Amino acid sequence: MSTKSKKIVVSAVATVATLILIQAIPYGKNFTNPPVVREPSWDSPATRALAKRACFDCHSNETIWPWYSHIAPASWLVRHDVDEGRSKLNFSDWQYGARKAENPDKIASEINEGEMPPIQFRLAHPEARLTDAEKRQLIDGIKATFLRH
């Protein structure tokens, strides 16, 4: 075996060993969802359905944990995104005004600018890709929902 081949084999073995070892790191292993405390009084079932499709995995206590969320390092990213999303806006623990991020204009801006849902989520979840009409409907529905509170 040539020196180059040996380096490739050693590198491959080291990579596989590293991937196996990082599975022992506990962060990203909690796949439970807290109970739903209180949802907003949605303006319509259509708004809730769009929010569920595009937002709930990170912004609610109803996260669906896909297969890759059980394998590090992807599990770390998923867990981080869910923790951060819930801390900024949680449709399952609705307390209007309790968090600064719960601002319909900010939410609208993030949806309009393509920041939400984030690109990595849209890539893994094609159903979360909203058409321009669906974005408008979601934004209008979220604004109407905020007006009800």
ROSE-4610 file (N, C-alpha, C; in Angstrom, 1 decimal, always signed):
// ROSE-4610
residu = [M/M/M/S/S/S/T/T/T/K/K/K/S/S/S/K/K/K/K/K/K/I/I/I/V/V/V/V/V/V/S/S/S/A/A/A/V/V/V/A/A/A/T/T/T/V/V/V/A/A/A/T/T/T/L/L/L/I/I/I/L/L/L/I/I/I/Q/Q/Q/A/A/A/I/I/I/P/P/P/Y/Y/Y/G/G/G/K/K/K/N/N/N/F/F/F/T/T/T/N/N/N/P/P/P/P/P/P/V/V/V/V/V/V/R/R/R/E/E/E/P/P/P/S/S/S/W/W/W/D/D/D/S/S/S/P/P/P/A/A/A/T/T/T/R/R/R/A/A/A/L/L/L/A/A/A/K/K/K/R/R/R/A/A/A/C/C/C/F/F/F/D/D/D/C/C/C/H/H/H/S/S/S/N/N/N/E/E/E/T/T/T/I/I/I/W/W/W/P/P/P/W/W/W/Y/Y/Y/S/S/S/H/H/H/I/I/I/A/A/A/P/P/P/A/A/A/S/S/S/W/W/W/L/L/L/V/V/V/R/R/R/H/H/H/D/D/D/V/V/V/D/D/D/E/E/E/G/G/G/R/R/R/S/S/S/K/K/K/L/L/L/N/N/N/F/F/F/S/S/S/D/D/D/W/W/W/Q/Q/Q/Y/Y/Y/G/G/G/A/A/A/R/R/R/K/K/K/A/A/A/E/E/E/N/N/N/P/P/P/D/D/D/K/K/K/I/I/I/A/A/A/S/S/S/E/E/E/I/I/I/N/N/N/E/E/E/G/G/G/E/E/E/M/M/M/P/P/P/P/P/P/I/I/I/Q/Q/Q/F/F/F/R/R/R/L/L/L/A/A/A/H/H/H/P/P/P/E/E/E/A/A/A/R/R/R/L/L/L/T/T/T/D/D/D/A/A/A/E/E/E/K/K/K/R/R/R/Q/Q/Q/L/L/L/I/I/I/D/D/D/G/G/G/I/I/I/K/K/K/A/A/A/T/T/T/F/F/F/L/L/L/R/R/R/H/H/H]
num = [1/1/1/2/2/2/3/3/3/4/4/4/5/5/5/6/6/6/7/7/7/8/8/8/9/9/9/10/10/10/11/11/11/12/12/12/13/13/13/14/14/14/15/15/15/16/16/16/17/17/17/18/18/18/19/19/19/20/20/20/21/21/21/22/22/22/23/23/23/24/24/24/25/25/25/26/26/26/27/27/27/28/28/28/29/29/29/30/30/30/31/31/31/32/32/32/33/33/33/34/34/34/35/35/35/36/36/36/37/37/37/38/38/38/39/39/39/40/40/40/41/41/41/42/42/42/43/43/43/44/44/44/45/45/45/46/46/46/47/47/47/48/48/48/49/49/49/50/50/50/51/51/51/52/52/52/53/53/53/54/54/54/55/55/55/56/56/56/57/57/57/58/58/58/59/59/59/60/60/60/61/61/61/62/62/62/63/63/63/64/64/64/65/65/65/66/66/66/67/67/67/68/68/68/69/69/69/70/70/70/71/71/71/72/72/72/73/73/73/74/74/74/75/75/75/76/76/76/77/77/77/78/78/78/79/79/79/80/80/80/81/81/81/82/82/82/83/83/83/84/84/84/85/85/85/86/86/86/87/87/87/88/88/88/89/89/89/90/90/90/91/91/91/92/92/92/93/93/93/94/94/94/95/95/95/96/96/96/97/97/97/98/98/98/99/99/99/100/100/100/101/101/101/102/102/102/103/103/103/104/104/104/105/105/105/106/106/106/107/107/107/108/108/108/109/109/109/110/110/110/111/111/111/112/112/112/113/113/113/114/114/114/115/115/115/116/116/116/117/117/117/118/118/118/119/119/119/120/120/120/121/121/121/122/122/122/123/123/123/124/124/124/125/125/125/126/126/126/127/127/127/128/128/128/129/129/129/130/130/130/131/131/131/132/132/132/133/133/133/134/134/134/135/135/135/136/136/136/137/137/137/138/138/138/139/139/139/140/140/140/141/141/141/142/142/142/143/143/143/144/144/144/145/145/145/146/146/146/147/147/147/148/148/148/149/149/149]
x = [+0.9/+0.0/+0.9/+0.5/+1.4/+1.1/+2.0/+2.0/+0.7/+0.3/-0.9/-2.1/-2.2/-3.3/-3.4/-2.2/-2.2/-2.8/-2.4/-2.9/-4.4/-4.9/-6.4/-7.1/-6.5/-7.2/-7.1/-6.0/-5.9/-6.8/-6.9/-7.9/-9.3/-9.7/-11.0/-11.3/-10.4/-10.6/-10.8/-9.9/-10.0/-11.3/-11.8/-13.1/-14.2/-14.3/-15.3/-15.2/-14.0/-13.9/-14.4/-14.1/-14.6/-16.1/-16.7/-18.2/-18.8/-18.2/-18.7/-18.5/-17.4/-17.1/-18.0/-18.3/-19.1/-20.6/-21.0/-22.3/-22.5/-21.4/-21.5/-21.7/-21.5/-21.7/-23.2/-23.6/-25.0/-25.9/-25.3/-26.1/-26.8/-28.1/-28.9/-29.5/-29.5/-30.1/-31.5/-32.0/-33.3/-34.3/-35.1/-36.1/-37.6/-37.7/-39.0/-39.5/-40.8/-41.5/-42.2/-42.0/-42.8/-44.3/-45.1/-46.6/-47.0/-48.0/-48.6/-49.3/-48.9/-49.5/-50.7/-50.5/-51.5/-51.1/-52.0/-51.8/-52.5/-52.0/-52.8/-54.2/-55.0/-56.3/-56.2/-55.9/-55.7/-56.8/-56.5/-57.5/-58.3/-57.6/-58.3/-57.5/-58.2/-57.5/-56.4/-56.6/-55.6/-54.3/-54.4/-53.1/-52.4/-53.2/-52.5/-51.9/-52.5/-52.0/-50.7/-50.7/-49.4/-48.3/-48.7/-47.7/-47.2/-48.1/-47.7/-46.7/-47.0/-46.2/-44.8/-44.7/-43.5/-42.7/-43.4/-42.9/-42.8/-43.8/-44.0/-42.8/-42.0/-40.9/-39.9/-39.8/-38.8/-39.5/-40.8/-41.4/-42.7/-42.6/-43.7/-43.2/-44.1/-43.7/-44.2/-44.4/-44.9/-43.8/-42.6/-41.5/-41.6/-41.4/-41.3/-39.8/-39.2/-37.8/-37.5/-36.9/-36.6/-35.4/-35.2/-34.2/-32.8/-32.5/-31.1/-30.9/-32.0/-31.9/-31.4/-31.2/-30.7/-29.2/-28.6/-27.2/-26.4/-25.4/-24.4/-23.6/-23.2/-23.4/-24.7/-25.5/-26.8/-27.7/-27.7/-28.5/-28.2/-27.0/-26.6/-27.2/-27.2/-27.8/-29.3/-29.9/-31.4/-31.8/-31.1/-31.4/-31.2/-30.1/-29.8/-30.9/-31.3/-32.3/-33.7/-34.1/-35.3/-35.3/-34.2/-34.0/-34.1/-33.4/-33.4/-34.7/-35.3/-36.7/-37.7/-37.7/-38.7/-38.5/-37.2/-36.9/-37.4/-37.4/-37.8/-39.3/-39.9/-41.3/-41.8/-42.8/-43.3/-44.8/-45.3/-46.8/-47.5/-46.8/-47.4/-47.3/-46.7/-46.6/-46.9/-48.1/-48.4/-48.7/-47.8/-48.0/-47.7/-48.7/-48.4/-47.7/-46.6/-45.9/-44.8/-44.8/-43.8/-42.4/-42.3/-41.0/-41.0/-39.9/-39.7/-39.9/-39.5/-39.5/-40.9/-41.9/-43.3/-43.8/-43.4/-43.7/-44.2/-45.4/-45.9/-45.1/-44.6/-43.9/-42.5/-41.9/-40.6/-40.8/-41.8/-42.1/-42.4/-43.2/-43.5/-42.2/-41.3/-40.1/-39.2/-39.1/-38.3/-38.9/-40.2/-40.8/-40.6/-40.8/-40.7/-39.2/-38.3/-36.9/-36.3/-37.1/-36.6/-35.8/-35.8/-35.0/-35.7/-37.1/-37.9/-38.8/-39.0/-38.1/-36.7/-35.7/-34.3/-34.0/-33.0/-32.7/-32.4/-31.7/-31.4/-32.6/-33.6/-34.9/-35.7/-35.7/-36.4/-35.8/-34.5/-33.8/-34.2/-34.3/-34.7/-36.2/-36.9/-38.4/-39.1/-39.2/-39.7/-41.1/-41.9/-43.2/-43.2/-42.1/-42.0/-41.7/-41.5/-41.3/-42.6/-42.7/-44.0/-43.9/-45.0/-45.1/-45.3/-45.2/-45.4/-46.8/-47.8/-49.1/-49.3/-48.7/-48.7/-48.0/-46.9/-46.2/-47.1/-47.7/-48.6/-49.8/-50.4/-51.5/-51.0/-49.8/-49.3/-49.0/-48.4/-48.1/-49.4/-50.4/-51.7/-52.4/-52.3/-52.9/-52.3/-50.9/-50.2/-50.5/-50.6/-50.9/-52.3/-53.3/-54.6/-54.7/-53.9/-53.9/-53.4/-52.3/-51.8/-52.8/-53.6/-54.7/-55.7/-55.9/-56.9/-56.4/-55.1/-54.6/-54.3]
y = [-1.2/+0.0/+1.2/+2.2/+3.4/+4.3/+5.2/+6.2/+7.0/+7.4/+8.2/+7.3/+6.1/+5.2/+5.0/+4.8/+4.7/+5.9/+7.1/+8.4/+8.5/+8.0/+8.1/+7.1/+5.9/+4.9/+5.4/+6.0/+6.5/+7.7/+8.5/+9.6/+9.2/+8.2/+7.7/+7.0/+6.2/+5.6/+6.6/+7.7/+8.7/+9.5/+9.7/+10.4/+9.5/+8.2/+7.3/+7.3/+7.1/+7.0/+8.3/+9.5/+10.7/+10.8/+10.4/+10.4/+9.5/+8.4/+7.4/+8.0/+8.6/+9.2/+10.3/+11.2/+12.4/+12.0/+10.8/+10.3/+10.3/+10.2/+10.2/+11.6/+12.6/+14.0/+14.2/+14.5/+14.5/+15.6/+16.7/+17.8/+17.4/+17.7/+17.4/+16.0/+15.4/+14.1/+14.1/+15.3/+15.4/+15.6/+14.6/+14.7/+14.8/+15.2/+15.4/+16.8/+16.9/+18.2/+18.5/+19.8/+20.2/+20.2/+20.2/+20.3/+21.6/+21.5/+22.8/+23.5/+24.7/+25.5/+26.2/+27.0/+27.9/+28.4/+28.1/+28.6/+29.9/+30.7/+32.0/+31.6/+32.6/+32.5/+32.8/+31.8/+32.0/+32.7/+33.6/+34.3/+33.3/+32.2/+31.2/+29.9/+28.8/+27.5/+27.5/+28.3/+28.4/+29.0/+30.0/+30.6/+29.6/+28.9/+27.9/+26.8/+26.4/+25.3/+25.8/+27.0/+27.5/+27.6/+28.1/+28.2/+26.9/+25.9/+24.5/+24.0/+24.2/+23.7/+24.3/+25.6/+26.4/+26.8/+26.8/+27.3/+26.4/+25.5/+24.8/+23.9/+23.4/+22.5/+23.2/+24.5/+25.3/+26.3/+26.7/+27.7/+27.2/+25.9/+25.4/+24.2/+23.7/+22.5/+21.2/+21.3/+20.2/+19.8/+19.9/+19.6/+18.1/+17.9/+16.5/+16.3/+15.3/+15.1/+14.1/+14.6/+13.7/+12.7/+11.7/+10.7/+11.4/+12.4/+13.0/+13.8/+14.1/+14.8/+13.9/+12.6/+11.7/+11.4/+12.0/+11.7/+13.0/+13.0/+14.1/+14.1/+15.3/+16.6/+17.3/+16.6/+17.2/+17.4/+16.5/+16.6/+17.9/+18.3/+19.6/+20.8/+20.8/+21.9/+22.0/+20.8/+20.8/+21.2/+20.7/+21.0/+22.5/+23.1/+24.5/+25.3/+25.0/+25.7/+25.7/+24.5/+24.4/+25.2/+25.1/+25.9/+27.4/+27.8/+29.2/+29.7/+28.9/+29.2/+29.4/+28.4/+28.4/+29.6/+30.0/+31.1/+32.4/+32.5/+33.8/+33.9/+32.8/+32.8/+31.4/+31.1/+29.8/+29.8/+29.3/+29.2/+28.3/+27.5/+26.6/+27.1/+28.2/+28.9/+30.4/+30.6/+32.0/+32.9/+33.9/+35.0/+36.2/+36.8/+38.0/+39.1/+39.6/+40.7/+40.2/+38.9/+38.4/+38.4/+38.3/+38.3/+39.3/+40.0/+41.1/+40.6/+39.4/+38.9/+38.7/+38.6/+38.4/+39.7/+40.1/+41.3/+41.0/+41.3/+40.8/+41.5/+42.7/+43.4/+42.7/+42.3/+41.6/+40.3/+39.6/+38.2/+38.4/+39.4/+39.6/+39.9/+40.7/+41.1/+39.8/+39.0/+37.8/+36.8/+36.7/+35.9/+36.5/+37.8/+38.4/+38.3/+38.5/+38.5/+37.1/+36.1/+34.7/+34.2/+34.9/+34.5/+33.4/+33.4/+32.4/+31.8/+30.5/+29.5/+29.6/+29.3/+29.4/+28.4/+28.7/+27.9/+26.4/+26.2/+24.8/+24.0/+24.6/+24.0/+23.7/+24.7/+24.6/+23.5/+23.3/+22.3/+20.9/+20.7/+19.4/+19.2/+20.2/+20.1/+20.9/+20.3/+21.0/+21.6/+20.9/+21.4/+22.7/+23.1/+24.4/+25.6/+25.3/+26.3/+26.9/+28.2/+28.9/+29.7/+29.6/+30.5/+31.9/+32.9/+34.3/+34.5/+33.8/+34.0/+33.4/+32.3/+31.7/+32.5/+33.1/+34.0/+35.2/+35.8/+36.9/+36.5/+35.3/+34.8/+34.6/+34.0/+33.7/+35.1/+36.0/+37.3/+38.0/+38.0/+38.7/+38.0/+36.6/+35.9/+36.1/+36.1/+36.4/+37.8/+38.7/+40.1/+40.1/+39.5/+39.4/+38.7/+37.6/+36.9/+37.7/+38.5/+39.4/+40.5/+40.9/+41.9/+41.3/+40.0/+39.4/+39.3/+39.6/+39.5/+40.8]
z = [+0.0/+0.0/+0.0/-0.8/-0.9/+0.3/+0.5/+1.6/+1.5/+0.3/+0.0/+0.4/+0.1/+0.4/+1.9/+2.6/+4.0/+4.7/+4.2/+4.8/+4.6/+3.5/+3.3/+4.2/+4.4/+5.3/+6.7/+7.2/+8.5/+8.7/+7.8/+7.8/+7.9/+7.1/+7.1/+8.5/+9.0/+10.3/+11.4/+11.4/+12.4/+12.3/+11.1/+10.9/+11.5/+11.1/+11.6/+13.2/+13.7/+15.2/+15.8/+15.2/+15.8/+15.8/+14.6/+14.5/+15.6/+15.8/+16.8/+18.2/+18.5/+19.9/+20.2/+19.2/+19.5/+19.8/+19.5/+19.9/+21.4/+22.2/+23.6/+24.3/+23.5/+24.1/+24.3/+25.5/+25.9/+25.2/+24.8/+24.3/+23.0/+22.9/+21.7/+21.9/+23.1/+23.3/+23.9/+24.3/+24.9/+23.8/+23.6/+22.5/+23.0/+24.2/+24.8/+24.5/+24.5/+24.3/+25.6/+26.1/+27.2/+26.9/+27.8/+27.5/+26.9/+26.1/+25.5/+26.6/+26.9/+28.0/+27.5/+26.5/+26.0/+24.6/+23.6/+22.3/+22.1/+21.1/+20.9/+20.4/+20.5/+19.9/+18.5/+17.6/+16.2/+15.5/+14.6/+13.8/+12.9/+12.5/+11.6/+11.7/+11.4/+11.3/+10.2/+9.2/+8.1/+8.6/+9.4/+10.0/+10.8/+11.7/+12.5/+11.7/+10.6/+9.8/+9.1/+8.6/+8.0/+9.1/+10.2/+11.3/+11.7/+11.8/+12.2/+11.1/+9.9/+8.8/+8.7/+9.0/+8.7/+10.0/+11.2/+12.4/+13.6/+13.7/+15.0/+15.4/+14.5/+14.9/+15.8/+15.6/+16.4/+17.4/+17.1/+17.8/+18.5/+19.0/+19.8/+20.6/+21.4/+22.2/+21.5/+20.2/+19.4/+18.3/+18.7/+17.8/+17.3/+16.0/+15.5/+15.3/+16.0/+16.0/+14.9/+13.8/+12.6/+13.0/+12.2/+12.4/+12.6/+11.8/+11.9/+13.2/+13.9/+15.2/+16.3/+16.0/+17.0/+16.7/+15.7/+15.4/+15.5/+16.3/+16.4/+15.1/+14.6/+15.2/+14.8/+13.9/+13.5/+14.7/+15.7/+16.9/+17.6/+17.6/+18.3/+17.6/+16.3/+15.6/+15.8/+15.7/+15.8/+17.2/+18.2/+19.6/+19.9/+19.4/+19.5/+18.8/+17.6/+16.9/+17.6/+18.2/+18.9/+20.2/+20.9/+22.2/+21.9/+20.9/+20.6/+20.1/+19.2/+18.7/+19.8/+20.6/+21.7/+22.7/+22.9/+23.8/+23.2/+21.9/+21.2/+21.0/+20.6/+20.3/+20.4/+21.3/+21.5/+21.4/+20.3/+20.1/+21.1/+21.9/+22.8/+24.2/+24.4/+25.8/+25.5/+25.1/+24.6/+25.7/+25.9/+26.9/+26.1/+25.5/+24.6/+25.4/+24.8/+25.5/+26.4/+26.8/+27.7/+27.2/+25.9/+25.2/+24.1/+24.1/+23.1/+21.7/+21.4/+20.0/+19.5/+20.5/+20.1/+19.6/+18.4/+17.8/+16.4/+16.0/+14.7/+13.5/+13.7/+12.6/+12.5/+13.6/+13.5/+12.8/+13.2/+12.6/+11.1/+10.8/+9.4/+8.6/+9.1/+8.5/+8.2/+9.2/+9.1/+8.1/+8.0/+7.0/+5.6/+5.5/+4.2/+3.7/+4.5/+4.1/+4.0/+4.2/+4.1/+5.2/+6.3/+7.5/+8.2/+8.1/+8.8/+7.7/+7.7/+8.4/+7.8/+8.6/+8.1/+7.0/+6.2/+5.0/+5.4/+6.4/+6.8/+7.1/+7.6/+7.9/+6.6/+5.7/+4.5/+3.6/+3.7/+2.9/+3.4/+4.7/+5.2/+5.3/+5.2/+5.3/+4.1/+3.0/+1.8/+2.1/+2.9/+3.2/+3.9/+4.5/+5.2/+4.2/+2.9/+2.0/+1.6/+1.9/+1.6/+0.3/-0.4/-1.6/-1.1/-2.1/-1.7/-1.1/-1.8/-1.3/+0.1/+0.4/+1.7/+2.8/+2.4/+3.3/+3.7/+2.7/+2.9/+3.8/+3.6/+4.4/+5.8/+6.0/+7.3/+8.1/+7.4/+8.0/+8.4/+7.5/+7.8/+9.0/+8.9/+10.0/+11.4/+11.4/+12.6/+13.2/+12.3/+12.7/+13.3/+12.6/+13.1/+14.5/+14.6/+15.8/+17.0/+16.7/+17.7/+18.1/+17.2/+17.5/+18.5/+18.5/+19.3/+20.8/+21.0/+22.4/+23.0]
